[in-house]
Amino acid sequence: MITDGFTYIAVLLFITGILVMLPKIFTGKIAKTFFNFAAPIVLMYLGFMILCTLKVWDLEATAPTYSALKNPILYAMLFIMLLRCDLKKIIKLGPKMLIGFFAATLSIGLGFVVSFAIFGRFLGDGAHAALGALCGSWMGGTGNMLAIQDALHVSENDMVFALVMDSVCASFYIMFLLWAVTKAPQFNKWTKANTKAIDEVGAALEEAAKADTRKLVWQNIAILLGAGLLVSAIAQKVGALIASRLTFFDKATWTVLFVTVLGVLLALTPFGKIRGTEEVSNTMLYVVVALIASRADLSGVATAPIWLLAGFVILVIHVVIMIVLAKLIKLDVFTCAVASLANVGGTASAPVLAASYSDALVPVGIVMALLGYVVGTGGGLAVAKAMELIAGLF
């Protein structure tokens, strides 16, 4: 078992490097078919979940290293990706993004109510309150969950199984969404979605990259790494300072907002034209995904089977509703997936998923995640009340 933090990171990076190289090494027809179904980022998530569950590294011993690296690298990644941001193109994506977001919010709430109606009698007394707090998290973020937990007087002991549900179900769901975005052409063709705006953003990004004939030199990588990490460090200090005075968002959200504003502004300057932003930010993206997946311990599956089953039913209901809606109003997979993870994952996960689709769309993931914080507390309380009424019928 790995207990040393440096060894833990070294193993993660080495395995990540191997997995991202596989499509370059194996280029045959069978290999291409396999990687079309199981992209390296999905294999990473699944592989690290399995290694974590098998206790290849000690979660407690490596926790300080994880905590010291995950968010700082995430914020640096967002900053570097935003240097390629073009807000004029983002605005063209239109109102369907908002439709997708609120559809995701409502379907998650409905999923909690229906799942509780099925399993509530087996979950124990007061389960509606714990699930209501978790619903706030799945609509918004941790801050919403803590607010609902306080409002409904839910003890830490009562939250244990809900948190197991959150950890296990959300881990599988993120992996599922990372896989889903790789199926964008097929899904969008089935829903007959108009992806012109999104395709234009991606095409503009690719054309700019092709038109840039400058050689990528190590000095570019050095300045981008240094700038990204410095911005990350400053942003965390600023985020903590603002959160201590304006408490309606937590530190992490204020930090993401600061990084976003700074990245968008610097994208308008010559600094945003430095060659290498794609290479550096993509490397950071895979490191962040590896770190997140490395903490997905599935050993809790055996401790709360009914709670986990209830959690998966919630997500199935949510996904089915989103797919039906996508077919009816011709939504694309990016809109559905990012809107969904903006609810379930928040500001830490939605931009990562958006980036796996296109760097240019990172701001969309951030904006959607921030909307989740606005509706999460009220939505979770409303769902908790509905489940309380259902509990009275048992």
NORDACOR-V351226 format. One record per residue. RES is the residue in one small letter. SS is DSSP state (@ for helix, = for strand, . for the rest). NEAR is the number of other ideal C-beta (glycine too) atoms within 8 Angstrom. D_CENTER is the distance of its C-alpha to the mean C-alpha in whole Angstrom. Layout:
res=RES ss=SS near=NEAR d_center=D_CENTER
res=RES ss=SS near=NEAR d_center=D_CENTER
This chain:
res=m ss=. near=6 d_center=28
res=i ss== near=10 d_center=27
res=t ss=. near=7 d_center=27
res=d ss=. near=8 d_center=27
res=g ss=@ near=9 d_center=24
res=f ss=@ near=7 d_center=25
res=t ss=@ near=8 d_center=26
res=y ss=@ near=14 d_center=23
res=i ss=@ near=10 d_center=21
res=a ss=@ near=8 d_center=24
res=v ss=@ near=11 d_center=23
res=l ss=@ near=13 d_center=19
res=l ss=@ near=10 d_center=20
res=f ss=@ near=8 d_center=23
res=i ss=@ near=12 d_center=21
res=t ss=@ near=12 d_center=18
res=g ss=@ near=8 d_center=21
res=i ss=@ near=8 d_center=23
res=l ss=@ near=11 d_center=21
res=v ss=@ near=9 d_center=20
res=m ss=@ near=8 d_center=24
res=l ss=@ near=12 d_center=24
res=p ss=@ near=11 d_center=24
res=k ss=@ near=5 d_center=26
res=i ss=@ near=6 d_center=29
res=f ss=. near=7 d_center=29
res=t ss=. near=7 d_center=30
res=g ss=. near=6 d_center=32
res=k ss=@ near=5 d_center=31
res=i ss=@ near=6 d_center=30
res=a ss=@ near=11 d_center=28
res=k ss=@ near=10 d_center=26
res=t ss=@ near=8 d_center=26
res=f ss=@ near=8 d_center=24
res=f ss=@ near=12 d_center=22
res=n ss=@ near=7 d_center=21
res=f ss=@ near=5 d_center=20
res=a ss=. near=7 d_center=18
res=a ss=. near=10 d_center=17
res=p ss=@ near=10 d_center=17
res=i ss=@ near=10 d_center=13
res=v ss=@ near=12 d_center=13
res=l ss=@ near=11 d_center=16
res=m ss=@ near=15 d_center=15
res=y ss=@ near=16 d_center=12
res=l ss=@ near=10 d_center=15
res=g ss=@ near=11 d_center=18
res=f ss=@ near=14 d_center=16
res=m ss=@ near=13 d_center=16
res=i ss=@ near=8 d_center=19
res=l ss=@ near=10 d_center=21
res=c ss=@ near=16 d_center=19
res=t ss=@ near=10 d_center=21
res=l ss=. near=6 d_center=24
res=k ss=. near=7 d_center=24
res=v ss=. near=8 d_center=24
res=w ss== near=14 d_center=23
res=d ss=. near=9 d_center=24
res=l ss=@ near=9 d_center=21
res=e ss=@ near=5 d_center=23
res=a ss=@ near=9 d_center=25
res=t ss=@ near=14 d_center=22
res=a ss=@ near=8 d_center=20
res=p ss=@ near=7 d_center=22
res=t ss=@ near=11 d_center=21
res=y ss=@ near=12 d_center=17
res=s ss=@ near=8 d_center=17
res=a ss=@ near=6 d_center=19
res=l ss=@ near=10 d_center=17
res=k ss=@ near=10 d_center=13
res=n ss=@ near=12 d_center=13
res=p ss=@ near=12 d_center=16
res=i ss=@ near=13 d_center=15
res=l ss=@ near=12 d_center=11
res=y ss=@ near=15 d_center=13
res=a ss=@ near=14 d_center=16
res=m ss=@ near=14 d_center=14
res=l ss=@ near=15 d_center=12
res=f ss=@ near=16 d_center=16
res=i ss=@ near=15 d_center=18
res=m ss=@ near=16 d_center=15
res=l ss=@ near=15 d_center=17
res=l ss=. near=13 d_center=20
res=r ss=. near=12 d_center=20
res=c ss=. near=13 d_center=19
res=d ss=. near=10 d_center=22
res=l ss=@ near=8 d_center=21
res=k ss=@ near=6 d_center=24
res=k ss=@ near=11 d_center=22
res=i ss=@ near=13 d_center=19
res=i ss=@ near=6 d_center=22
res=k ss=. near=9 d_center=23
res=l ss=. near=10 d_center=20
res=g ss=. near=6 d_center=22
res=p ss=. near=5 d_center=21
res=k ss=@ near=10 d_center=20
res=m ss=@ near=12 d_center=16
res=l ss=@ near=7 d_center=18
res=i ss=@ near=10 d_center=19
res=g ss=@ near=14 d_center=16
res=f ss=@ near=14 d_center=14
res=f ss=@ near=8 d_center=17
res=a ss=@ near=12 d_center=18
res=a ss=@ near=15 d_center=14
res=t ss=@ near=13 d_center=15
res=l ss=@ near=8 d_center=19
res=s ss=@ near=13 d_center=18
res=i ss=@ near=15 d_center=16
res=g ss=@ near=13 d_center=19
res=l ss=@ near=11 d_center=21
res=g ss=@ near=15 d_center=20
res=f ss=@ near=16 d_center=20
res=v ss=@ near=12 d_center=24
res=v ss=@ near=11 d_center=25
res=s ss=@ near=13 d_center=23
res=f ss=@ near=16 d_center=25
res=a ss=@ near=7 d_center=28
res=i ss=@ near=8 d_center=28
res=f ss=@ near=11 d_center=27
res=g ss=@ near=13 d_center=28
res=r ss=@ near=5 d_center=32
res=f ss=@ near=6 d_center=30
res=l ss=. near=12 d_center=28
res=g ss=. near=5 d_center=30
res=d ss=. near=3 d_center=32
res=g ss=. near=8 d_center=29
res=a ss=@ near=11 d_center=26
res=h ss=@ near=13 d_center=26
res=a ss=@ near=13 d_center=25
res=a ss=@ near=13 d_center=22
res=l ss=@ near=16 d_center=21
res=g ss=@ near=17 d_center=21
res=a ss=@ near=18 d_center=19
res=l ss=@ near=15 d_center=16
res=c ss=@ near=16 d_center=16
res=g ss=@ near=17 d_center=16
res=s ss=@ near=15 d_center=13
res=w ss=@ near=13 d_center=11
res=m ss=@ near=15 d_center=13
res=g ss=. near=18 d_center=12
res=g ss=. near=15 d_center=11
res=t ss=@ near=8 d_center=13
res=g ss=@ near=12 d_center=16
res=n ss=@ near=16 d_center=16
res=m ss=@ near=15 d_center=17
res=l ss=@ near=9 d_center=19
res=a ss=@ near=10 d_center=21
res=i ss=@ near=17 d_center=22
res=q ss=@ near=10 d_center=23
res=d ss=@ near=7 d_center=25
res=a ss=@ near=8 d_center=26
res=l ss=. near=11 d_center=27
res=h ss=. near=6 d_center=28
res=v ss=. near=11 d_center=26
res=s ss=. near=6 d_center=27
res=e ss=@ near=5 d_center=25
res=n ss=@ near=5 d_center=27
res=d ss=@ near=10 d_center=26
res=m ss=@ near=12 d_center=22
res=v ss=@ near=8 d_center=22
res=f ss=@ near=11 d_center=22
res=a ss=@ near=13 d_center=19
res=l ss=@ near=9 d_center=17
res=v ss=@ near=13 d_center=18
res=m ss=@ near=14 d_center=17
res=d ss=@ near=12 d_center=13
res=s ss=@ near=11 d_center=13
res=v ss=@ near=14 d_center=14
res=c ss=@ near=13 d_center=13
res=a ss=@ near=11 d_center=10
res=s ss=@ near=13 d_center=10
res=f ss=@ near=9 d_center=12
res=y ss=@ near=11 d_center=10
res=i ss=@ near=15 d_center=7
res=m ss=@ near=13 d_center=10
res=f ss=@ near=8 d_center=11
res=l ss=@ near=12 d_center=9
res=l ss=@ near=15 d_center=9
res=w ss=@ near=11 d_center=13
res=a ss=@ near=10 d_center=13
res=v ss=@ near=13 d_center=13
res=t ss=@ near=9 d_center=15
res=k ss=@ near=9 d_center=18
res=a ss=@ near=11 d_center=17
res=p ss=@ near=6 d_center=21
res=q ss=@ near=7 d_center=22
res=f ss=@ near=13 d_center=20
res=n ss=@ near=12 d_center=21
res=k ss=@ near=7 d_center=25
res=w ss=@ near=7 d_center=25
res=t ss=@ near=11 d_center=24
res=k ss=. near=7 d_center=26
res=a ss=. near=12 d_center=23
res=n ss=. near=7 d_center=24
res=t ss=. near=9 d_center=22
res=k ss=@ near=6 d_center=24
res=a ss=@ near=11 d_center=22
res=i ss=@ near=12 d_center=19
res=d ss=@ near=8 d_center=22
res=e ss=@ near=10 d_center=24
res=v ss=@ near=16 d_center=21
res=g ss=@ near=10 d_center=20
res=a ss=@ near=8 d_center=24
res=a ss=@ near=11 d_center=25
res=l ss=@ near=12 d_center=22
res=e ss=@ near=8 d_center=24
res=e ss=@ near=8 d_center=27
res=a ss=@ near=8 d_center=27
res=a ss=@ near=8 d_center=26
res=k ss=@ near=6 d_center=29
res=a ss=@ near=6 d_center=31
res=d ss=. near=7 d_center=31
res=t ss=. near=3 d_center=33
res=r ss=. near=5 d_center=33
res=k ss=. near=4 d_center=33
res=l ss=. near=8 d_center=30
res=v ss=. near=7 d_center=31
res=w ss=@ near=5 d_center=30
res=q ss=@ near=6 d_center=31
res=n ss=@ near=11 d_center=28
res=i ss=@ near=12 d_center=26
res=a ss=@ near=8 d_center=27
res=i ss=@ near=9 d_center=27
res=l ss=@ near=13 d_center=24
res=l ss=@ near=10 d_center=22
res=g ss=@ near=8 d_center=25
res=a ss=@ near=11 d_center=24
res=g ss=@ near=14 d_center=20
res=l ss=@ near=10 d_center=21
res=l ss=@ near=8 d_center=23
res=v ss=@ near=14 d_center=21
res=s ss=@ near=15 d_center=18
res=a ss=@ near=9 d_center=21
res=i ss=@ near=8 d_center=23
res=a ss=@ near=14 d_center=20
res=q ss=@ near=13 d_center=19
res=k ss=@ near=8 d_center=23
res=v ss=@ near=11 d_center=23
res=g ss=@ near=16 d_center=20
res=a ss=@ near=11 d_center=22
res=l ss=@ near=8 d_center=25
res=i ss=@ near=11 d_center=24
res=a ss=@ near=13 d_center=22
res=s ss=@ near=6 d_center=25
res=r ss=@ near=6 d_center=27
res=l ss=. near=7 d_center=25
res=t ss=. near=6 d_center=23
res=f ss=. near=3 d_center=21
res=f ss=. near=11 d_center=18
res=d ss=. near=9 d_center=17
res=k ss=@ near=9 d_center=17
res=a ss=@ near=11 d_center=14
res=t ss=@ near=15 d_center=14
res=w ss=@ near=15 d_center=17
res=t ss=@ near=15 d_center=16
res=v ss=@ near=16 d_center=13
res=l ss=@ near=11 d_center=16
res=f ss=@ near=12 d_center=19
res=v ss=@ near=15 d_center=17
res=t ss=@ near=12 d_center=16
res=v ss=@ near=8 d_center=20
res=l ss=@ near=11 d_center=21
res=g ss=@ near=16 d_center=19
res=v ss=@ near=12 d_center=20
res=l ss=@ near=8 d_center=24
res=l ss=@ near=11 d_center=24
res=a ss=. near=12 d_center=23
res=l ss=. near=6 d_center=27
res=t ss=. near=7 d_center=29
res=p ss=@ near=5 d_center=30
res=f ss=@ near=8 d_center=27
res=g ss=@ near=11 d_center=25
res=k ss=@ near=5 d_center=27
res=i ss=. near=11 d_center=27
res=r ss=. near=10 d_center=27
res=g ss=. near=10 d_center=24
res=t ss=@ near=14 d_center=21
res=e ss=@ near=9 d_center=19
res=e ss=@ near=9 d_center=20
res=v ss=@ near=13 d_center=19
res=s ss=@ near=13 d_center=16
res=n ss=@ near=9 d_center=15
res=t ss=@ near=8 d_center=17
res=m ss=@ near=14 d_center=15
res=l ss=@ near=13 d_center=11
res=y ss=@ near=12 d_center=13
res=v ss=@ near=12 d_center=14
res=v ss=@ near=13 d_center=11
res=v ss=@ near=13 d_center=9
res=a ss=@ near=14 d_center=13
res=l ss=@ near=13 d_center=13
res=i ss=@ near=13 d_center=10
res=a ss=@ near=16 d_center=11
res=s ss=. near=13 d_center=15
res=r ss=. near=9 d_center=14
res=a ss=. near=14 d_center=14
res=d ss=. near=9 d_center=17
res=l ss=@ near=10 d_center=18
res=s ss=@ near=6 d_center=22
res=g ss=@ near=10 d_center=21
res=v ss=@ near=9 d_center=22
res=a ss=@ near=5 d_center=25
res=t ss=. near=6 d_center=25
res=a ss=. near=10 d_center=24
res=p ss=@ near=7 d_center=25
res=i ss=@ near=9 d_center=25
res=w ss=@ near=12 d_center=22
res=l ss=@ near=13 d_center=20
res=l ss=@ near=9 d_center=22
res=a ss=@ near=15 d_center=21
res=g ss=@ near=13 d_center=18
res=f ss=@ near=10 d_center=18
res=v ss=@ near=13 d_center=20
res=i ss=@ near=15 d_center=18
res=l ss=@ near=12 d_center=15
res=v ss=@ near=9 d_center=18
res=i ss=@ near=13 d_center=19
res=h ss=@ near=14 d_center=16
res=v ss=@ near=9 d_center=16
res=v ss=@ near=8 d_center=20
res=i ss=@ near=12 d_center=20
res=m ss=@ near=16 d_center=17
res=i ss=@ near=9 d_center=19
res=v ss=@ near=8 d_center=22
res=l ss=@ near=12 d_center=22
res=a ss=@ near=16 d_center=20
res=k ss=@ near=8 d_center=24
res=l ss=@ near=6 d_center=26
res=i ss=@ near=7 d_center=24
res=k ss=. near=10 d_center=23
res=l ss=. near=13 d_center=20
res=d ss=. near=15 d_center=18
res=v ss=@ near=13 d_center=15
res=f ss=@ near=14 d_center=13
res=t ss=@ near=13 d_center=13
res=c ss=@ near=15 d_center=13
res=a ss=@ near=13 d_center=10
res=v ss=@ near=17 d_center=8
res=a ss=@ near=15 d_center=10
res=s ss=@ near=13 d_center=9
res=l ss=@ near=15 d_center=5
res=a ss=@ near=16 d_center=7
res=n ss=@ near=15 d_center=9
res=v ss=@ near=13 d_center=8
res=g ss=. near=12 d_center=5
res=g ss=@ near=15 d_center=6
res=t ss=@ near=13 d_center=7
res=a ss=@ near=10 d_center=6
res=s ss=. near=13 d_center=2
res=a ss=@ near=16 d_center=4
res=p ss=@ near=15 d_center=6
res=v ss=@ near=14 d_center=5
res=l ss=@ near=17 d_center=6
res=a ss=@ near=14 d_center=8
res=a ss=@ near=15 d_center=10
res=s ss=@ near=9 d_center=10
res=y ss=@ near=11 d_center=12
res=s ss=. near=11 d_center=14
res=d ss=@ near=12 d_center=14
res=a ss=@ near=13 d_center=16
res=l ss=@ near=15 d_center=13
res=v ss=@ near=14 d_center=11
res=p ss=@ near=12 d_center=13
res=v ss=@ near=12 d_center=12
res=g ss=@ near=17 d_center=8
res=i ss=@ near=14 d_center=10
res=v ss=@ near=8 d_center=13
res=m ss=@ near=14 d_center=11
res=a ss=@ near=17 d_center=9
res=l ss=@ near=12 d_center=12
res=l ss=@ near=10 d_center=14
res=g ss=@ near=17 d_center=12
res=y ss=@ near=15 d_center=14
res=v ss=@ near=7 d_center=17
res=v ss=@ near=11 d_center=18
res=g ss=@ near=16 d_center=16
res=t ss=@ near=12 d_center=19
res=g ss=@ near=7 d_center=22
res=g ss=@ near=14 d_center=20
res=g ss=@ near=19 d_center=20
res=l ss=@ near=13 d_center=23
res=a ss=@ near=9 d_center=24
res=v ss=@ near=14 d_center=23
res=a ss=@ near=16 d_center=24
res=k ss=@ near=9 d_center=28
res=a ss=@ near=9 d_center=28
res=m ss=@ near=15 d_center=27
res=e ss=@ near=10 d_center=30
res=l ss=@ near=8 d_center=32
res=i ss=@ near=13 d_center=31
res=a ss=@ near=11 d_center=32
res=g ss=. near=6 d_center=35
res=l ss=. near=5 d_center=36
res=f ss=. near=6 d_center=36
